[in-house]
């Protein structure tokens, strides 16, 4: 299971929003590239980048900054925000991004999303961002009128490489993870799932870890590691230790 540190970019700064609200911003660093290097130096295996300006505007607003981050860290980067056509997707992959996260286009332009998955197999994931089970688009400000259950079959058929599920009501709120929703999702699909929203402390990581045997690929954490309620190296060490114990147990069973 991968623990993804999140670097969210708005107005050229590293920020976190509460529940995705653009007017509720906390700035954690004026230098997102420095924060990216910081998490890589602490042992992150992947980096989760979000162009918040791009998500709201529908354009690759922070393209040059993201390109610089990819050049300055040695770990793979996944990126979401403002990717709504094939040209933009290709530009980001050429700039060094390993895989892309699509939100609005996946829900509002299903045919175009399918074409994107076909053109870039294995590189396109979907961000499913929900409030009370209903999915949001356009940087979480528009209602899609769809539920997770309604869109999952199509996403599987179109070849989505992974799903990031965010419970918006818990995002940035230090309220803990929505474990029942995550359990339901991993049971409902064969697509690898990444949990986001509400991961506040080590106990949240520990609660989610058993789902790694059922299709949970990883966990995204943001505000918690910036404010210190989750110690990032400690969480990495716990995951590594648990993996080693599980592997030893499996070896003994053989």
C-alpha positions in Angstrom: 0.0 0.0 0.0 1.3 3.4 -1.0 1.1 6.5 1.2 0.8 9.5 -1.2 1.8 12.9 0.2 -0.3 15.6 -1.4 1.0 18.8 -2.8 -1.9 21.1 -3.8 -1.0 24.1 -5.8 -2.9 27.4 -5.9 -1.6 30.8 -7.0 1.9 29.2 -7.1 1.8 28.1 -3.5 1.5 24.8 -1.6 -1.9 25.0 0.1 -4.7 22.9 1.5 -8.4 23.6 1.2 -11.2 22.6 3.6 -13.9 20.5 1.9 -12.6 21.8 -1.4 -13.7 25.4 -0.8 -11.6 27.9 -2.7 -12.3 30.5 0.0 -11.0 28.4 2.8 -7.3 28.1 2.1 -4.3 27.4 4.3 -0.9 28.2 2.8 1.7 25.7 4.0 4.6 26.8 1.8 5.4 29.5 -0.9 7.4 26.8 -2.7 5.6 23.7 -3.8 8.7 22.3 -5.4 10.5 22.5 -2.1 7.6 20.7 -0.4 7.7 18.0 -3.1 11.4 17.4 -2.4 10.8 17.4 1.3 8.3 14.5 1.1 10.5 12.6 -1.4 13.5 13.0 1.0 11.3 11.5 3.9 10.8 8.4 1.9 7.7 8.9 -0.2 7.4 6.3 -3.0 4.9 8.5 -5.0 3.9 12.2 -5.1 0.3 13.3 -5.5 0.0 16.7 -7.2 -3.1 18.8 -7.7 -3.4 21.9 -9.8 -6.2 23.6 -7.9 -6.2 26.6 -10.2 -6.5 24.2 -13.2 -9.3 22.3 -11.5 -11.4 25.5 -11.1 -10.4 27.0 -14.5 -10.3 23.9 -16.6 -6.8 24.8 -17.9 -3.2 23.6 -17.1 -2.6 26.8 -15.1 0.6 25.6 -13.2 2.1 23.6 -16.1 5.6 25.0 -15.8 5.8 24.6 -12.0 4.6 21.0 -12.3 7.2 20.3 -15.0 9.9 21.7 -12.6 8.7 19.5 -9.8 8.9 16.4 -12.0 12.4 17.3 -12.9 13.4 17.9 -9.2 12.1 14.7 -7.6 13.2 11.2 -8.4 9.9 9.6 -7.5 6.9 9.1 -9.8 4.3 11.8 -9.8 0.5 11.6 -10.4 -1.4 14.7 -11.2 -4.9 16.0 -11.2 -6.6 19.3 -12.0 -7.4 21.0 -15.3 -6.8 18.0 -17.6 -9.8 18.0 -19.9 -8.4 17.0 -23.3 -5.8 14.7 -24.9 -3.4 17.5 -25.9 -3.1 18.6 -22.2 -2.7 15.0 -21.1 0.1 14.3 -23.5 1.9 17.6 -22.6 1.9 16.6 -18.9 3.2 13.1 -19.6 6.0 14.5 -21.8 6.8 16.9 -18.9 7.5 13.9 -16.7 4.2 13.2 -15.0 3.8 9.4 -14.6 0.0 9.2 -14.6 -3.0 11.5 -14.7 -6.2 11.9 -12.7 -9.3 12.9 -14.5 -12.4 14.2 -12.8 -14.8 16.5 -14.7 -14.2 15.0 -18.1 -14.7 11.5 -16.9 -18.2 12.4 -15.7 -19.3 15.0 -18.1 -17.7 13.8 -21.4 -17.7 10.0 -21.1 -16.9 9.5 -24.8 -13.9 11.8 -24.7 -12.7 10.1 -21.5 -12.9 6.7 -23.1 -10.8 8.0 -26.0 -8.3 9.3 -23.6 -8.0 5.9 -21.8 -7.6 4.2 -25.2 -4.9 6.7 -26.3 -2.9 6.5 -23.0 -3.5 3.0 -21.6 -2.6 2.5 -18.0 -1.9 6.2 -17.5 -5.4 7.5 -16.8 -7.1 7.4 -13.4 -10.4 8.9 -12.2 -11.1 11.1 -9.3 -14.5 10.3 -7.8 -15.3 13.1 -5.3 -18.6 12.7 -3.4 -20.8 14.3 -0.8 -23.4 11.9 0.6 -22.7 9.6 -2.2 -23.3 12.1 -5.0 -20.4 13.0 -7.3 -19.1 16.5 -7.8 -17.3 18.0 -10.8 -15.4 21.2 -11.8 -13.2 21.4 -8.7 -16.0 20.1 -6.5 -18.4 23.0 -7.1 -20.8 21.4 -9.6 -23.2 18.5 -9.1 -22.9 15.7 -11.6 -26.3 14.1 -10.7 -24.5 10.7 -10.6 -23.5 8.2 -7.9 -20.4 6.1 -7.6 -22.4 3.0 -8.3 -23.8 4.5 -11.6 -20.4 5.3 -13.1 -18.3 2.3 -12.0 -19.3 -0.1 -14.7 -18.5 2.4 -17.5 -15.1 3.3 -15.9 -14.2 -0.4 -15.8 -15.2 -0.9 -19.4 -13.3 2.2 -20.6 -10.1 1.0 -18.9 -9.6 3.5 -16.0 -6.3 2.5 -14.5 -7.2 3.5 -10.9 -9.8 5.4 -8.9 -9.2 8.0 -6.2 -12.2 8.3 -3.9 -12.6 11.4 -1.8 -15.3 12.0 0.8 -15.5 15.8 0.4 -17.3 16.3 3.7 -14.2 14.9 5.5 -11.5 16.5 3.3 -9.2 18.7 5.4 -11.5 18.4 8.4 -9.5 16.0 10.6 -12.6 13.9 11.0 -11.2 10.5 10.1 -11.9 8.3 7.1 -15.2 7.1 5.8 -14.3 3.4 6.2 -17.7 2.0 5.2 -17.7 3.9 1.9 -14.1 2.6 1.2 -15.1 -1.0 2.1 -18.1 -0.8 -0.3 -16.0 0.7 -3.1 -13.2 -1.9 -3.1 -15.8 -4.7 -3.0 -17.6 -3.1 -6.0 -14.8 -2.9 -8.5 -11.7 -4.6 -9.8 -10.0 -1.2 -10.5 -7.3 -0.3 -7.9 -8.6 2.3 -5.4 -6.9 5.1 -3.6 -8.5 6.6 -0.5 -8.5 10.3 0.2 -10.3 12.7 2.6 -10.2 12.5 6.3 -6.9 10.6 6.9 -5.9 12.4 10.1 -3.7 10.1 12.2 -1.9 6.8 12.2 -5.1 5.0 13.4 -6.8 6.0 10.1 -3.9 4.4 8.1 -4.1 1.3 10.3 -7.9 1.1 9.8 -7.5 1.2 6.0 -4.6 -1.1 5.7 -6.6 -4.4 5.7 -8.3 -3.2 2.5 -4.9 -3.4 0.7 -5.6 -7.1 0.2 -9.0 -6.3 -1.4 -7.9 -3.7 -4.0 -6.9 -0.6 -2.0 -3.7 0.6 -3.7 -3.0 3.5 -1.4 -3.9 6.5 0.8 -3.5 10.2 0.0 -2.8 12.4 3.0 -2.5 16.2 3.0 -3.4 18.5 5.9 -2.6 15.8 8.5 1.1 15.6 7.5 1.5 19.4 7.2 -0.1 20.0 10.6 1.6 17.0 12.2 -1.4 15.0 13.3 0.0 12.2 11.1 3.8 11.6 11.3 4.7 10.7 7.7 7.9 8.7 8.4 6.2 6.9 11.2 3.2 5.9 9.0 5.6 4.7 6.3 7.5 2.6 8.8 4.3 1.1 10.2 3.1 0.1 6.7 6.5 -1.4 5.9 6.5 -3.3 9.2 3.0 -4.6 8.6 3.8 -5.7 5.1 6.9 -7.6 6.3 4.8 -9.3 9.1 2.2 -10.3 6.5 4.8 -11.7 4.1 6.5 -13.7 6.9 3.1 -15.1 8.0 2.3 -16.1 4.4 5.8 -17.7 4.1 5.2 -19.7 7.3 1.8 -20.9 6.1 3.4 -22.4 3.0 
